[in-house]
């Protein structure tokens, strides 16, 4: 795994956050309707917040149309712009909420995949690699198994190889195995404190 700078590692972490893909329209529908089993995870207050944003969005559109008909074009443009901003905020918050629930609850994640609410994206093995949809049937074989086997073989031959252990920790990070990555960072402390600190910082960043 050719990752030479801390900036590259941060880029890999940022790309990993796209592991669940969800369009804003679906997210808004799920949250506003309080569609089960989302009702088990969000309270009535959250649903009314999203409904309120929806009312603001529709109000902005209605105001824009009314102003447009009355000939107040500048004010109509402002109303439409405000409605677009509210729509983006509304959809973004809804998508983040559903994504967070899916990441924290495996049962909900499986159901959401089955219903087509979310799509899993295979995280890249290095910065700059493009992501692609992950098929559940193929997911039984991890795309990282070959990399793990290679690094473990290198560590078996040279247990003190700090770079190899760092690469193993990174692979665990990209898999979402934060506990294993943290364990590798602890072992790495005995051979290279600098790399260990970087791996621990990345683990905290990605697990947050």
Secondary structure, 3 states (H helix, E strand, C coil): CCCCCHHHHHHHHHHHHHHEECCHHHHHHHHHHCCCCHHHCCCHHHHHHHHHHHHHHHHHHHHHHHHHHCCCHHHHHHHHHHHHHHHHHHHHHHHHHHHHHHHHCHHHHHHHHHHCCCEEEECCCCCCCCCEECCCCCCCCCCCHHHHHHHHHHHHHCCCCHHHHHHHHHHHHHHCCHHHHHHHHHHHCCCCHHHHHHHHHHHHHHHC
